[in-house]
Amino acid sequence: MHVPQACEFRGAHGGMAVVVCPPGLGDAELRMIGRRACFGRQDCTAWFWDDRDSAPEAPPTPEQPMSEAQADAAVAIYIASTDRVCRAMPDEQAA
């Protein structure tokens, strides 16, 4: 399986990792990247964006939380405790 070198790891803090990757990656690729971004920690989630400008520059903290727009722009989340990728859905489909 090919892991894109174009992914940008923006850090991990407090159990959350921020990763920006090109669009079109499959669940298996995101899972592998998420495992690496979480450094094998089970209490971690890796959030993925496919647009550099929409992603936070660093993992959120209580002093600098993620904005609602940034959260809405995430395309997927890797949950380490279940080794699962959850895809974001457009608002119209989520209801």
C-alpha positions in Angstrom: 0.0 0.0 0.0 1.3 3.4 -0.9 1.3 6.1 1.7 1.3 9.6 0.1 4.4 11.6 0.9 2.2 14.7 0.3 0.5 14.3 3.6 1.4 17.0 6.1 1.5 16.1 9.8 0.7 19.3 11.9 1.3 17.7 15.3 -0.4 15.7 18.0 -1.5 17.0 21.4 -4.0 15.9 24.1 -5.0 12.8 22.1 -5.6 14.6 18.8 -3.5 14.6 15.7 -3.9 17.0 12.8 -3.1 15.7 9.3 -3.6 17.3 5.8 -3.6 14.9 2.9 -4.5 15.1 -0.8 -8.1 14.2 -1.7 -9.1 10.8 -2.7 -7.3 8.5 -0.2 -9.0 5.3 0.8 -9.9 4.2 4.3 -7.0 1.7 4.4 -4.5 4.5 3.6 -6.1 6.9 6.1 -6.0 4.2 8.8 -2.3 3.6 8.2 -1.6 7.3 8.3 -3.7 7.7 11.4 -1.8 5.0 13.2 1.4 6.8 12.5 0.1 10.2 13.4 -1.2 8.8 16.8 2.2 7.1 17.5 0.4 3.9 18.5 -1.5 5.5 21.3 -5.0 4.1 21.8 -6.4 7.3 23.3 -5.9 9.3 20.1 -7.9 10.5 17.2 -6.3 11.7 14.0 -8.4 14.3 12.1 -7.9 14.6 8.4 -8.4 17.6 6.0 -7.9 17.7 2.3 -7.6 21.5 2.1 -4.5 23.0 3.8 -6.3 26.4 4.4 -9.2 24.8 6.2 -7.1 22.8 8.7 -5.8 24.1 12.0 -2.1 24.9 12.0 -1.6 22.8 15.1 -3.7 20.5 17.3 -6.3 22.5 19.3 -5.8 23.3 22.9 -8.1 24.8 25.5 -6.4 28.1 24.9 -6.7 27.8 21.1 -9.7 25.5 20.3 -10.6 24.3 16.8 -13.1 26.6 15.1 -16.5 25.3 14.0 -15.5 25.9 10.4 -12.3 23.9 10.8 -14.3 21.0 12.4 -16.8 21.1 9.6 -14.1 21.0 7.0 -12.5 17.8 8.3 -13.1 14.9 5.8 -12.4 12.0 8.1 -11.4 11.0 11.6 -9.3 8.0 12.6 -10.2 6.5 16.0 -7.2 4.6 17.3 -9.1 2.7 20.0 -11.2 0.9 17.4 -8.7 1.2 14.5 -11.5 2.7 12.4 -11.9 5.6 10.0 -15.1 7.6 10.0 -15.9 9.8 7.0 -17.5 13.2 7.2 -20.7 13.7 5.3 -22.1 16.8 3.8 -24.7 18.5 6.1 -27.5 17.6 3.7 -26.8 13.9 4.1 -26.1 13.9 7.8 -29.7 14.6 8.8 
